[in-house]
Amino acid sequence: MAGRIINPKWTERIIELERTGNPIDELSDNPLTSQWLIMFLSRKNTPFKVTNLGAGVKRITTITDECPMCNRKL
């Protein structure tokens, strides 16, 4: 894990999505990016859900009124 950094273009895109109120729906297999996104959304008081998909992959989304698997409204 040493030497891994978060892509600045990715963080800029996420910050812009949050700033404009657009939904964020990201898949990540990198614990560092998952941690950054969770901390970012928490600091902004933005509701989000984390779904563990297995094999170290997480889906982090601000779409909290839909099922993450079937996309039906809750």
N, C-alpha and C positions, 0 to 999 in steps of 0.2 A: 504494500500500500504506500510505501514511501515514494515520494516524488509525484504523487497524483495531485493534480490541481483541478479546480472547477473552471470550465470554459467561460471566460468573461462574456462572450457573446450570448451564451445560454442564460447567464444571470441577468444580463440586460434585457433579454426577451421576457423573462419571467417578471422582472420588475415592471416592465411596460405593460404586460398583461394585467398585473394587479392594479397598476395605476389607472388604467382605462376601464377597469371593472369587468374585463373579459374573463371567462372561466380558465382555470389552470388545470390541466389533466396530463400528468407526466408519469412515465414509467422509468424506473431507475434500478440498476443493479449495482450502483456505486453508493456505499454507505455515506460517503462524504457529501455527495449531492443531495441525497435524501435528507440528511441532517441539516444542510443549509436551507433547503426548501421548507422543512418543517419549522425551523427557527424563524425564517423570514415571515411565513404566514402567521405564526404565533405572535410575533412582535407587532404585526399589522392588525391583530385581532380579526383575522379573516377565517371564517369557518372552513374546515377541510376534513377530509377523511383519508386514512391510510389503509390500504388493503394489501396484505401480504399475498402475493401470487405464487410463492414457492420458489425454491432454488435461489433465494436471496433477492428476488425481484419484488419491488413495491410499486403500487400505483398510488400516487398522491394527487388528490383532486379537490377542487373547490366546488364541484357539483355535488352538493350534499342532499339533494332531494330526489336522486335517482339511484336505483340499484346499480352498483358498479359492474355487475356481470351481465344483466339482461337489459339495462337502461330503462326499466319501467319506473314510473313515478312512485315514490313512497308515500 
